[in-house]
C-alpha cells in the first residue's frame, strides 16, 4: 500500500503564492503518476496537475502558467507551486498516486487552500 501525507495548505490573499508538498510511503514501482486534485465546495473533484515517472506533466487549463508541479521519484515526493492564486482556486487539495497498468490508486487526506479576494 502507498500512503500519502500532504502539507502546505493555508489562507492567502488573491495574487499570493502557496506551495503544497506530498510525501509517499510504501512500495512504489512501475509506471505511475503522482499529482494533485482539488474539490471545491459543492463541486466534483478535478485534476489540477500530475507528473508521470517519465517526466511528463499535465495541467488543468485553469492553472496553466500559474501552477508548477515537480516530482522527485527517489524521494517519493511531489510538490505544487501555486502562484497568482485566485479566489476560484479555493478548495481542498488532495495528493494522488496511481499505478497506470493496475489502476491501483491512493489518496492523501487533503489540505485546505483558501484564497481571499
Long-range contacts (C-beta under 8 A, 24 or more apart in sequence): 1-26, 1-106, 2-26, 2-27, 2-28, 2-97, 2-104, 2-106, 3-106, 4-95, 4-96, 4-97, 4-106, 4-107, 4-108, 4-109, 5-95, 5-108, 5-109, 6-93, 6-94, 6-95, 6-108, 6-109, 6-110, 6-111, 7-111, 8-111, 9-93, 9-111, 9-112, 9-113, 10-112, 10-113, 10-114, 11-114, 11-115, 11-116, 12-85, 12-113, 12-114, 12-115, 12-116, 13-115, 13-116, 14-85, 14-86, 14-87, 14-115, 14-116, 14-117, 15-84, 15-85, 16-85, 16-115, 17-81, 17-82, 17-83, 17-84, 17-85, 18-82, 18-85, 18-113, 19-79, 19-80, 19-81, 19-82, 20-79, 20-80, 20-82, 20-93, 20-95, 20-111, 20-113, 21-77, 21-78, 21-79, 22-77, 22-78, 22-79, 22-95, 22-108, 23-75, 23-76, 23-77, 24-76, 24-77, 24-78, 24-97, 24-106, 25-76, 28-76, 28-97, 30-99, 30-100, 30-101, 30-102, 31-99, 31-100, 31-101, 32-97, 32-98, 32-99, 32-100, 33-96, 33-97, 33-98, 33-100, 34-71, 34-78, 34-95, 34-96, 34-97, 35-69, 35-78, 35-95, 35-96, 36-69, 36-78, 36-80, 36-93, 36-94, 36-95, 36-96, 37-93, 37-94, 37-96, 38-89, 38-91, 38-92, 38-93, 38-94, 38-113, 39-91, 39-92, 39-94, 39-110, 40-88, 40-90, 40-91, 40-92, 41-91, 43-91, 45-94, 48-80, 48-93, 49-80, 50-96, 51-78, 52-100, 62-88, 63-89, 82-113, 85-113, 85-115, 86-115, 86-117, 87-115, 87-116, 87-117, 88-115, 89-113, 89-115, 90-114, 90-115
